[in-house]
Amino acid sequence: MDTWAFSIDLDRCIGCRACVAACAAGNELAPGTTFVAVSDVVRRRGEGLWGSFAHHRCFHCGEAACVEVCPTGALSKWKGLTAVAAERCSGCGYCVDACPFHVPQVRDGEVSKCVACVDQVTQGEPPWCQRTCPNQAIRFGPRETVLAEARARVQQLSGRHPRAQVYGETQLGGLGLLLVVLDRPDVVGLPERPTSPPLLQAWQRAVKPGALGLSTVAALTMGAAFWVARRQHAQEHASPDDEGAAAPRAPPPGTPGGGP
């Protein structure tokens, strides 16, 4: 089975934010809602300034904490991407606290994050962000191919950027968003060794089993209530033969035995 991945080459990114606009328009996002954010990074280097861009968006973690803590299945893995089924979301916010990159948000009672353009990908179309990138900084395809391209770019950049590297190759089980960064990851706001937060460990050890237990109790309660309601309904519509002989009714007046 193919595993899909994005890559972003920060040497090619010009910070135009076309990906931000394309994502919002293609996914018909409400005003003020974004799945992608691009910000400027400027650092002093020697006697001059050095600049790059930081991309804040879903990293589609191989070991996705948001998927692990989601109690309804609104977040799931699909061919390496972290997909969203918003109609299943309960708005609990567990994913918000679990994500080591602080990506998911809850808006209007539903999780809000990159949906990986699954509808487009399943139709053989590239994601909206890649379509509009004017400098081909964003790539999408089988992860092995995208990773090989990113490694090759690092080799090309090593002369100008000795600390260039591929971010996401191994972190959290291998990310579905690989970044060609030109310096240490923390320069563009990324943790060098992202880890699952303590919340996830607590969820796996206590909360999730408890939630499953509550779900089982709820299911049994609903089943019992349905059985009682069904039996009551059957009794209300039962025939005399089903319930025994009905009480005799007085014959109407004017009939034999019915009085004067």
C-alpha positions as CSV (number, residue, x, y, z in Angstrom):
1,M,0.0,0.0,0.0
2,D,1.3,3.4,-0.9
3,T,2.2,5.8,1.9
4,W,1.7,9.4,0.8
5,A,3.6,12.4,2.0
6,F,4.1,16.1,1.5
7,S,7.5,17.9,1.5
8,I,8.3,21.6,1.7
9,D,11.7,22.9,0.6
10,L,12.3,26.0,2.7
11,D,15.1,27.1,0.3
12,R,12.6,27.3,-2.6
13,C,9.7,28.8,-0.5
14,I,9.3,32.5,-1.3
15,G,6.7,33.2,1.4
16,C,4.0,34.2,-1.1
17,R,1.3,32.3,0.9
18,A,-0.4,31.1,-2.2
19,C,-0.7,27.7,-0.5
20,V,-2.6,29.4,2.4
21,A,-5.1,31.0,-0.1
22,A,-5.4,27.8,-2.2
23,C,-6.1,25.7,0.9
24,A,-8.8,28.0,2.2
25,A,-10.5,28.4,-1.2
26,G,-10.3,24.7,-2.2
27,N,-11.6,23.5,1.1
28,E,-14.2,26.2,1.3
29,L,-13.0,27.3,4.8
30,A,-15.0,29.8,6.8
31,P,-13.6,33.3,7.0
32,G,-10.9,33.4,9.7
33,T,-10.2,29.6,9.5
34,T,-6.9,28.3,8.1
35,F,-5.3,24.9,7.8
36,V,-1.9,26.4,6.7
37,A,0.1,29.3,8.1
38,V,3.4,30.8,6.9
39,S,5.4,33.2,8.9
40,D,8.8,35.0,8.4
41,V,11.9,34.0,10.3
42,V,14.7,36.5,10.5
43,R,17.9,35.9,12.5
44,R,21.2,37.8,12.8
45,R,24.1,35.9,11.4
46,G,27.5,37.4,11.7
47,E,27.3,41.0,10.4
48,G,24.2,40.4,8.4
49,L,20.7,38.9,8.6
50,W,19.5,35.5,7.6
51,G,15.9,34.8,6.7
52,S,13.6,31.8,6.1
53,F,9.9,30.9,6.4
54,A,8.2,28.7,9.0
55,H,5.2,26.6,7.9
56,H,2.7,25.7,10.6
57,R,0.3,22.9,9.5
58,C,-0.5,19.3,10.2
59,F,2.7,17.1,10.1
60,H,0.7,13.9,9.6
61,C,2.7,12.0,12.2
62,G,3.3,8.3,11.7
63,E,2.6,7.8,15.4
64,A,-0.2,10.4,15.6
65,A,-1.1,11.4,19.2
66,C,-4.3,13.0,18.0
67,V,-5.5,9.8,16.4
68,E,-4.7,7.8,19.6
69,V,-6.7,10.1,21.9
70,C,-9.7,10.7,19.6
71,P,-12.6,8.8,21.2
72,T,-15.0,9.0,18.2
73,G,-12.8,8.1,15.2
74,A,-13.0,11.6,13.7
75,L,-9.2,11.5,13.2
76,S,-7.7,8.5,11.5
77,K,-4.7,7.4,9.4
78,W,-5.1,6.9,5.7
79,K,-2.1,5.9,3.6
80,G,0.2,7.9,5.9
81,L,-2.0,11.0,6.1
82,T,-4.1,12.0,9.1
83,A,-7.6,12.3,7.7
84,V,-10.6,14.0,9.3
85,A,-14.2,12.9,9.4
86,A,-15.7,16.1,10.9
87,E,-19.2,14.6,11.2
88,R,-17.9,12.2,13.9
89,C,-16.2,14.9,16.0
90,S,-17.6,15.5,19.5
91,G,-15.6,18.6,20.0
92,C,-13.9,17.1,23.1
93,G,-10.5,18.8,22.3
94,Y,-8.3,15.9,23.3
95,C,-6.5,16.2,20.0
96,V,-5.7,19.9,20.7
97,D,-3.8,18.9,24.0
98,A,-2.2,15.8,22.5
99,C,-0.5,17.2,19.4
100,P,3.2,17.9,20.0
101,F,3.1,20.6,17.2
102,H,-0.1,22.3,18.6
103,V,-1.9,22.0,15.3
104,P,-5.5,21.0,15.8
105,Q,-8.1,23.5,17.0
106,V,-11.8,23.2,17.8
107,R,-14.0,25.6,15.9
108,D,-17.8,25.5,16.1
109,G,-17.6,22.2,18.0
110,E,-15.5,20.4,15.4
111,V,-11.8,19.7,14.9
112,S,-10.1,22.1,12.5
113,K,-6.9,21.1,10.8
114,C,-5.5,20.0,7.4
115,V,-7.7,17.3,6.0
116,A,-4.9,16.1,3.7
117,C,-7.1,16.9,0.6
118,V,-8.2,13.2,0.7
119,D,-11.1,13.8,-1.7
120,Q,-8.6,15.2,-4.2
121,V,-6.0,12.6,-3.7
122,T,-8.4,9.7,-4.1
123,Q,-9.4,11.2,-7.5
124,G,-5.7,11.3,-8.6
125,E,-5.5,15.1,-8.1
126,P,-2.7,16.8,-6.0
127,P,-3.5,18.7,-2.9
128,W,-4.6,22.3,-3.2
129,C,-1.4,23.7,-1.7
130,Q,0.8,22.0,-4.2
131,R,-1.2,23.1,-7.2
132,T,-0.6,26.7,-6.6
133,C,3.0,26.8,-5.3
134,P,4.8,29.0,-7.9
135,N,8.3,27.8,-7.0
136,Q,7.6,24.1,-6.6
137,A,8.6,24.3,-3.0
138,I,5.7,21.9,-2.1
139,R,5.8,18.4,-3.3
140,F,3.4,15.5,-2.8
141,G,3.6,11.8,-3.7
142,P,4.7,8.4,-2.4
143,R,6.7,9.0,0.7
144,E,9.8,7.1,-0.5
145,T,9.9,9.3,-3.6
146,V,9.3,12.5,-1.7
147,L,11.9,11.6,0.9
148,A,14.5,10.7,-1.8
149,E,14.0,14.1,-3.4
150,A,14.3,15.9,0.0
151,R,17.6,14.1,0.7
152,A,18.9,15.0,-2.7
153,R,18.0,18.7,-2.1
154,V,19.9,18.6,1.2
155,Q,23.0,17.4,-0.6
156,Q,22.7,20.2,-3.2
157,L,22.3,22.8,-0.4
158,S,25.1,21.6,1.8
159,G,27.6,24.0,0.3
160,R,25.5,27.1,1.1
161,H,23.8,25.7,4.2
162,P,26.0,23.2,6.0
163,R,23.4,22.5,8.6
164,A,20.6,21.8,6.1
165,Q,18.6,18.6,6.9
166,V,15.4,16.7,6.3
167,Y,13.1,17.2,9.2
168,G,10.5,14.4,9.7
169,E,12.4,11.4,8.4
170,T,12.3,9.6,11.7
171,Q,10.5,11.8,14.2
172,L,7.3,10.3,15.7
173,G,7.4,7.2,13.5
174,G,8.2,9.3,10.4
175,L,6.2,12.4,9.5
176,G,3.9,12.7,6.5
177,L,5.2,16.2,6.1
178,L,8.9,16.4,5.4
179,L,10.7,19.7,5.6
180,V,14.0,20.7,4.0
181,V,15.2,23.0,6.7
182,L,18.3,25.2,6.2
183,D,19.5,25.2,9.8
184,R,18.6,23.5,13.1
185,P,14.8,22.8,13.4
186,D,14.4,25.1,16.4
187,V,15.3,28.0,14.1
188,V,12.0,27.7,12.4
189,G,10.1,26.8,15.6
190,L,10.2,23.0,15.4
191,P,11.2,20.7,18.2
192,E,14.2,18.6,17.3
193,R,12.9,15.6,19.1
194,P,9.1,15.9,19.3
195,T,7.5,13.6,21.8
196,S,4.0,12.6,22.7
197,P,2.8,14.6,25.7
198,P,2.0,13.0,29.2
199,L,-1.7,13.4,28.3
200,L,-1.4,10.6,25.7
201,Q,0.2,8.3,28.3
202,A,-2.6,9.0,30.8
203,W,-5.2,8.4,28.1
204,Q,-3.7,5.1,27.1
205,R,-3.4,3.9,30.7
206,A,-6.6,5.2,32.3
207,V,-9.0,7.5,30.3
208,K,-9.4,5.5,27.2
209,P,-10.1,2.1,28.9
210,G,-12.5,4.0,31.2
211,A,-14.2,5.6,28.2
212,L,-14.5,2.2,26.5
213,G,-16.1,0.8,29.7
214,L,-18.6,3.7,29.8
215,S,-19.4,3.1,26.2
216,T,-20.1,-0.5,26.9
217,V,-22.4,0.4,29.9
218,A,-24.2,3.0,27.7
219,A,-24.7,0.4,25.0
220,L,-26.1,-2.1,27.5
221,T,-28.4,0.5,29.0
222,M,-29.7,1.6,25.7
223,G,-30.3,-2.1,24.8
224,A,-32.3,-2.7,28.0
225,A,-34.3,0.4,27.5
226,F,-35.2,-0.6,23.9
227,W,-36.3,-4.1,25.1
228,V,-38.6,-2.6,27.8
229,A,-40.1,-0.1,25.4
230,R,-40.7,-2.8,22.8
231,R,-42.4,-5.0,25.3
232,Q,-44.6,-2.2,26.5
233,H,-45.5,-1.3,22.9
234,A,-46.4,-5.0,22.2
235,Q,-48.7,-5.1,25.3
236,E,-50.5,-2.0,24.4
237,H,-51.4,-3.4,21.0
238,A,-52.0,-7.0,22.1
239,S,-55.3,-8.7,21.0
240,P,-57.8,-10.2,23.6
241,D,-56.5,-13.7,22.9
242,D,-53.0,-12.5,23.7
243,E,-53.9,-11.0,27.0
244,G,-56.7,-13.4,28.1
245,A,-60.5,-13.0,27.9
246,A,-61.6,-9.4,27.8
247,A,-64.1,-8.1,30.4
248,P,-67.7,-8.5,29.0
249,R,-69.3,-5.2,27.9
250,A,-73.0,-4.4,28.6
251,P,-75.1,-4.7,25.4
252,P,-76.4,-1.4,24.2
253,P,-80.0,-0.4,25.0
254,G,-82.7,-1.7,22.7
255,T,-80.9,-5.0,22.1
256,P,-81.7,-8.4,23.7
257,G,-80.3,-8.2,27.2
258,G,-79.6,-4.5,26.8
259,G,-82.5,-3.1,28.9
260,P,-85.5,-1.1,27.9
